Amino acid sequence: MRTVLGAFSIGSRHGATVILEGRSNLPIGKKLRAAIRIPGRAIIETTAYKDWPYPRSVAYEGYLLTGIERADLIDGTAVEVELLSNDSQM
């Protein structure tokens, strides 16, 4: 699980964009699986899309989490993002 450093909503998108600590080699534009751990609640699974392809090296990444509201992402929220396998669907 990676710590959520920040979260916001963009009016034209359905979901919340989160900034996660650390980097990964997950592809941009592919459907990903996200497990969201919000303190005091059960783990929520949803679809995510990697966002913000920075040309320079930075220590964080952005993801669009579909079906999640910005207000749901309280302090202490963590997210695990992984590529969906070919036989798994969300």
Secondary structure, 3 states (H helix, E strand, C coil): CEEEEEEECCCCCCCEEEEEECCCCCCECCCEEEEEECCCCCCEEEEEEEECCCCCCCCEEEEEECCCCHHHCCCCCEEEEEECCCCCCC
